[in-house]
Amino acid sequence: MNSKRYFLHNKKWLQLILALVLLISLLAGCGAKEGTLQDGYFTAEMSDYSHGWKEFVTIYVKDQEIVSVEYNAKNASGFIKSWDMAYMRQMNAIQHTYPNRYTRQYGKQVLEKQSAEGVDAVSGASTSGVSFQQLVQAAIDMSKSAKNEVAIVPAKKE
């Protein structure tokens, strides 16, 4: 009789332990999964200026989806490249594009693809396209790691 009570007592403990293990494994799956986008704003910028401009990207992630992309550049005084009308006129006359146009085209591609991979170069702004892909990937990596700091992407030496 004692051995029967001992067996039933151990059986209850075993059931309790198994239930706890099951509960813990279920709860572990509810947390943020590594490699998924975390909600928030994530920014990446080049480490240095190129031709007087430092490029940057900010993505906004909501419900694990990129819903906004801001791509631009600023000069040492903080002036935004896409607001520079003289630069726009000069570049448009030669390259048939300008920062306010190609930055939106690049951003649109990321919204469609939800990735930095496979972004097509915009004619007249292909160098910016390479930087853009690097910046977007760095911002995505920050979102996946849920780090709320600016990612610095090494700039090519001129």
C-alpha positions in Angstrom: 0.0 0.0 0.0 2.9 2.4 0.8 4.4 1.7 -2.6 1.1 2.5 -4.3 0.9 5.8 -2.5 4.5 6.6 -3.4 3.8 5.7 -7.1 0.7 8.0 -7.2 2.6 10.8 -5.5 5.5 10.6 -8.0 3.1 10.4 -10.9 1.5 13.7 -9.8 4.9 15.3 -9.6 5.8 13.9 -13.0 2.6 15.3 -14.5 3.3 18.7 -12.9 6.8 18.8 -14.3 5.6 17.8 -17.8 2.9 20.5 -17.7 5.5 23.1 -16.7 7.8 22.1 -19.5 5.0 22.3 -22.0 3.9 25.7 -20.7 7.5 27.1 -20.9 8.0 25.8 -24.4 4.7 27.4 -25.5 5.6 30.7 -23.9 9.0 30.7 -25.5 7.3 30.7 -28.9 5.3 33.9 -28.0 8.3 36.2 -27.8 10.0 38.0 -30.6 11.6 35.6 -32.9 15.1 36.2 -34.0 15.2 37.4 -37.6 11.8 39.0 -37.6 11.3 42.8 -37.9 10.6 44.5 -34.6 8.3 47.6 -34.6 9.8 51.0 -34.4 12.0 53.5 -36.3 15.4 52.3 -37.3 18.1 54.5 -38.9 21.4 53.9 -40.6 23.8 56.5 -41.9 27.1 56.5 -43.8 30.2 56.9 -41.7 31.4 59.9 -43.7 30.5 62.5 -46.3 30.7 61.8 -50.0 30.9 64.8 -52.3 29.7 66.9 -49.4 26.7 64.8 -48.4 26.2 62.1 -45.8 23.4 59.7 -46.8 21.0 58.2 -44.3 17.9 55.9 -44.3 15.2 55.6 -41.7 12.7 52.8 -41.9 9.5 52.6 -39.9 8.3 49.0 -39.1 4.8 48.3 -37.9 3.4 44.8 -37.3 6.7 43.3 -38.6 6.4 45.1 -42.0 8.3 48.1 -43.4 5.6 50.7 -43.9 7.8 53.8 -44.5 11.3 54.5 -45.9 13.0 57.9 -45.8 16.2 58.1 -47.8 18.1 61.3 -48.0 21.5 63.0 -47.4 22.5 66.0 -45.4 25.5 68.4 -45.7 27.7 69.4 -42.8 25.3 72.2 -41.8 22.4 69.7 -41.8 20.7 70.9 -45.0 18.8 68.1 -46.7 19.9 67.2 -50.3 16.4 66.8 -51.7 15.6 70.3 -50.7 18.5 71.8 -52.7 16.8 73.3 -55.8 20.0 74.4 -57.5 21.4 70.8 -57.1 18.1 69.4 -58.4 18.2 71.6 -61.5 21.8 70.8 -62.3 21.5 67.0 -61.7 18.2 66.8 -63.6 19.7 68.5 -66.7 22.6 66.0 -66.8 21.3 62.8 -65.2 17.6 63.2 -65.9 16.8 62.5 -62.3 17.3 64.3 -59.0 17.4 63.4 -55.3 13.8 64.0 -54.5 12.8 61.7 -57.3 15.3 58.8 -57.0 15.1 58.6 -53.2 11.3 58.0 -53.5 11.9 55.4 -56.2 14.3 53.5 -54.1 12.1 53.7 -51.1 9.1 52.4 -53.1 11.0 49.4 -54.1 11.8 48.5 -50.5 8.2 48.9 -49.5 7.2 46.5 -52.3 10.0 43.9 -51.7 10.2 44.3 -47.9 14.0 43.8 -48.4 17.1 45.6 -49.5 17.9 42.7 -51.9 16.9 43.1 -55.5 16.5 46.9 -55.5 17.0 48.0 -59.1 19.3 50.9 -59.8 17.7 54.1 -60.9 19.4 55.5 -64.0 21.5 58.5 -63.1 21.6 57.5 -59.4 23.3 54.1 -59.4 26.0 55.1 -57.0 23.4 56.2 -54.6 21.6 52.9 -55.1 24.5 51.0 -53.8 24.7 53.1 -50.7 20.9 52.9 -50.3 20.9 49.1 -50.3 23.7 49.1 -47.7 21.9 51.6 -45.5 18.5 49.8 -45.8 20.1 46.5 -44.9 21.8 48.0 -41.8 18.4 49.5 -40.7 16.7 46.2 -41.2 19.4 44.4 -39.2 18.9 46.9 -36.4 15.1 46.2 -36.5 15.8 42.4 -36.4 18.0 42.8 -33.3 15.6 45.4 -31.8 18.5 47.8 -31.2 17.4 51.4 -31.0 20.6 53.1 -32.1 21.9 54.5 -35.4 23.7 52.0 -37.5 26.9 53.3 -39.1 27.8 52.0 -42.5 31.4 52.4 -43.7 31.7 54.9 -46.5 33.9 54.4 -49.5 37.0 56.6 -49.5 36.9 59.2 -52.3 
